[in-house]
Amino acid sequence: MDEGSRTFDHTGDVGLEVWAADPARLFARAAEALMALVADVRGATPTVHRRVRLDGDDLADLLVHWLNTVLLESELAHAVWTRAEVHHLGPSVLEASLGGVPMDRARQTLLREIKAVSQHALTLELDGPVCRCRLVLDV
């Protein structure tokens, strides 16, 4: 199944659209796409790892909470996440792992700072042959 992401213009911010075959992969792909907007570390082998367990009111809330946690964990670990894997995704819970590399401004191209992921204009489509989400990123 085809999966991917692309950005779109949003007044003063950046929009991110992500698509994948199933909800768990959509959440993982969204995290990977988010971090790809922060730094270019393609092809790097992960050496830093984190496990995450989150609760949310519903899947849309959980997606925003997940992506904001990805940003926070990146700051705390001084790492750029290159891989995300969702181990469990329920109606109000997510368990996942992140893998990445230490942030090294001398060897990596830092692209932009993303402050947060917003609930504003969020769309989440989990039914159908392809799952999709559209998010606004506060830069």
C-alpha positions as CSV (number, residue, x, y, z in Angstrom):
1,M,0.0,0.0,0.0
2,D,1.2,3.5,-0.9
3,E,2.0,5.8,2.0
4,G,3.5,9.2,2.2
5,S,3.3,12.8,3.3
6,R,3.3,16.3,1.9
7,T,3.2,19.8,3.3
8,F,0.7,22.5,2.4
9,D,0.6,26.2,3.0
10,H,-1.2,27.5,6.0
11,T,-1.2,31.1,7.1
12,G,1.8,31.6,9.2
13,D,2.3,27.9,9.9
14,V,2.9,24.7,8.0
15,G,0.3,22.1,7.2
16,L,1.1,18.4,7.0
17,E,-0.9,15.7,5.2
18,V,-0.1,12.1,5.8
19,W,-1.6,8.8,4.4
20,A,-1.0,5.1,5.1
21,A,-2.6,1.7,4.9
22,D,-3.9,1.5,8.4
23,P,-4.4,3.6,11.5
24,A,-1.3,2.4,13.4
25,R,0.9,3.0,10.4
26,L,-0.7,6.4,9.9
27,F,0.3,7.5,13.4
28,A,3.8,6.1,12.9
29,R,4.2,7.7,9.5
30,A,2.9,11.1,10.8
31,A,5.7,11.0,13.5
32,E,8.3,10.2,10.9
33,A,7.0,12.9,8.5
34,L,6.9,15.5,11.4
35,M,10.6,14.8,12.3
36,A,11.6,14.9,8.6
37,L,10.4,18.5,8.6
38,V,12.8,19.3,11.6
39,A,16.1,17.8,10.3
40,D,17.4,15.9,7.3
41,V,18.9,12.7,8.6
42,R,17.9,10.3,5.9
43,G,19.6,6.9,6.0
44,A,20.8,7.3,9.6
45,T,20.8,4.2,11.7
46,P,18.9,4.7,15.0
47,T,21.1,4.7,18.1
48,V,18.7,6.4,20.5
49,H,15.4,4.8,21.5
50,R,12.3,5.8,23.6
51,R,9.1,3.9,24.4
52,V,5.9,5.9,24.8
53,R,2.5,5.2,26.3
54,L,-0.2,7.8,26.0
55,D,-3.9,8.3,26.7
56,G,-6.3,10.5,24.9
57,D,-10.0,11.4,24.7
58,D,-10.4,9.9,21.2
59,L,-8.2,9.1,18.2
60,A,-7.9,12.7,17.0
61,D,-6.9,13.9,20.5
62,L,-4.5,11.0,20.7
63,L,-2.9,11.8,17.3
64,V,-2.2,15.4,18.4
65,H,-0.9,14.3,21.9
66,W,1.3,11.7,20.2
67,L,2.9,14.1,17.8
68,N,3.5,16.7,20.5
69,T,5.1,14.0,22.6
70,V,7.3,13.1,19.7
71,L,8.5,16.7,19.6
72,L,9.0,16.8,23.4
73,E,10.9,13.5,23.5
74,S,13.1,14.8,20.7
75,E,14.0,17.8,22.8
76,L,14.5,15.8,26.0
77,A,16.7,13.2,24.3
78,H,18.5,15.7,22.0
79,A,17.6,13.4,19.2
80,V,16.0,13.4,15.8
81,W,13.5,10.5,15.4
82,T,13.9,8.6,12.1
83,R,11.6,5.7,12.9
84,A,8.4,5.2,14.7
85,E,6.5,2.1,15.4
86,V,3.0,1.9,16.9
87,H,2.7,-1.3,18.9
88,H,-0.9,-0.8,20.1
89,L,-3.5,1.8,19.1
90,G,-6.9,1.7,20.8
91,P,-9.7,4.2,20.9
92,S,-8.0,6.2,23.7
93,V,-4.5,4.6,24.1
94,L,-1.3,4.4,22.1
95,E,1.9,2.5,22.8
96,A,4.8,3.1,20.5
97,S,8.5,3.3,20.2
98,L,10.8,5.9,18.6
99,G,14.3,5.4,17.2
100,G,16.6,8.1,16.1
101,V,20.0,9.7,16.1
102,P,21.6,12.3,18.4
103,M,21.0,15.8,17.2
104,D,24.3,17.1,15.8
105,R,24.1,20.6,14.3
106,A,27.5,20.1,12.7
107,R,26.6,17.0,10.8
108,Q,22.9,17.5,10.2
109,T,20.8,19.9,8.2
110,L,18.3,21.5,10.6
111,L,15.3,22.6,8.6
112,R,12.9,24.3,11.0
113,E,11.7,24.5,14.5
114,I,8.2,23.1,15.1
115,K,6.8,24.4,18.4
116,A,3.6,22.3,18.5
117,V,0.9,20.4,16.6
118,S,-2.4,22.0,16.7
119,Q,-6.0,20.7,16.9
120,H,-6.9,23.6,14.6
121,A,-8.2,22.3,11.2
122,L,-7.3,18.7,12.1
123,T,-8.9,16.0,9.9
124,L,-8.5,12.3,10.6
125,E,-10.0,9.7,8.2
126,L,-9.5,6.1,9.3
127,D,-12.2,4.4,7.2
128,G,-11.6,3.3,3.7
129,P,-8.7,1.8,1.8
130,V,-6.3,4.6,2.8
131,C,-6.1,6.4,6.2
132,R,-5.4,10.1,6.1
133,C,-4.8,13.0,8.4
134,R,-4.2,16.7,7.9
135,L,-2.6,18.8,10.6
136,V,-1.4,22.3,11.3
137,L,2.1,22.7,12.7
138,D,2.9,25.8,14.8
139,V,6.3,27.0,13.6
